[in-house]
Amino acid sequence: MIEGIKISVVICTYNRAAYIQDAMESLYHQTIAKDQYEIIIVNNNSSDNTIEVCEAWIAKHKDAQYAFFYNEGRQGASYARNTGAALANGNLLCFMDDDAIAESDYLERIILFFEEHPDAGGLGGRIIPKYIPEEPKWMSYYVSSMVGNFDYSETVAVFSANKYPLESNMIIRKIDFEAVNGFNVDLPGVVGTLRIGGEGKDFFFKLKALGRVVYYDPAIRVQHVVETSKLTKEYMYRVASGMGRGERVRTLKISNTAYLKKIIEYIIKLGAAVILGFKYLLQGHPAQFWPIIQFRIDTLKGLLDS
């Protein structure tokens, strides 16, 4: 452990040259001393100029604690996050997306939270979508989770049994990360155009199984960029079907019965989505009618995808 460093921020990046500089800039202007934290950038085979952008920024900010800029050749966020965690010197691991922007007191609040909650094994915070150029009319609360919107509670709370932090704003004690053996690479996230999601869910379920308490604090906030490319039907399908594929992998590893129960659960959720869709329609929001139903259809397709 390098003396002074309390928290390691791991950012895994894949073709985010347009936004990763804003992520690094937000972490540079934090309210804690720079020797208390490090930022580890793990490039996951970017084909744009992400590497050049990162290297140029780091060269201009030599006082920032950038311990590593590393390339992980195995494609997928789970591989990249595990690589970043292995390189980390902090006793806290913070995972933030390459298109997220942290508030200036982000890291200070994280450190204080773990100091005030010694029982905390994991922590998640608020994720606020930053739509570029603006939020589309068809977006609803239930669909917005696919683009990172996350607001679990208005106050500090312990996550219920089936709830957990989202990947773009999650913090874990390094000792607990190692106890869980990191993220499940059978749930790698994005691999090319294919998505097999649920790595965060799988991780925190395992963490809870060890008896660790996982908290939510709405004051620990990041903004998450939602550009127009994330608002297409193709992108939304990849995200939703990726959720289903991830659940197929996760539940089949438990048992065939668990998988069958998940199919039934998804069918019930599809029925609930139809009801919610008609509710939006009757409330005078016709644009929000179909996307919420399509979301559940696509997750079911992913779950059944062999």
C-alpha positions, 0 to 999 in steps of 0.5 A: 500500500502506497502511504497516503492513498486511500482510494483508487478510482478505476476507469475502464475506457472503450472509444470514449475519446470525446468524453474521457477528458471530462471524466479525468478533469472532474476527478482532478478537481476534487476537494481532497488532497491529490496524494489521497487518491489515484486514478487508474485508466484501463484502455480496453482496445479503443480504436479511436484516439482515446489513448492519445487524449489520455496520454496528453491530459496526463502529461499536462497534469503531472501532479495528478496521482495517475499510477497507471495507464494500462491496456487490457487486451481481453475485451469486456468491462469485467476484464478491464475492471479486474485489471484496474483493481489488481493495479490499485494501491488504495484500500477503497476501489471506486469504479466510474465510467469513462463518460461520467463526471464526478462532483467536486466532493465525490471522493471526499464523501466516499472516504467519509462514508466508509469512515463513518460506516465501518460495516459497509462492504459496498456503496453506490451513489446517485447517477444523473443522466446528462442528455446531449442535446436533451432528454427525448420525449419517449424517455420514462423513469423505467426506461431511463435505467438503461442509460444510467439513471439511478436514484435508489433512495432520497436518504442513506439506505441499505440496499434491499436483498435484490437491489444493488449499485449500478456499475458507473458509480460503485465503491468496494473495499479492496479486501472485499473485492478480492474476497469475491474474486472480482467481476465474473468474466462470464459476464464481460459487459460489451464485447464488440456489438454483443452485450452480456451484462449483469456483472455488477448484479452478480458481484454485489449478490456474491458480496451480500452472500458473504454477509457484507452490507451494501449502502446507497448514499444519494449525495455521492453523485456523478453525471452520466453522459447520454449522447444521441448514439445511446438513444437509438433503437439499436443501442437500447436493444443491445442494452436490454437484451444484454441484461437478459443474456447476463441473467441467462448466464447467471441463473443457469450457473445456479440451476435450470430451476433458477433460469426457469424462474427468471423466465417466469419473472420476465414474462410477469414484468412484460405484463406489468410493462404493458399496464404501465405503457397504457397508463402513460397513454391514458395520462397523455404521454403516447410517446412513452407507451411503446418503449417501456414495453419494448424494453421488456420484450428485448430483455426477454429475448436476451434471456431466451437467446441461446 
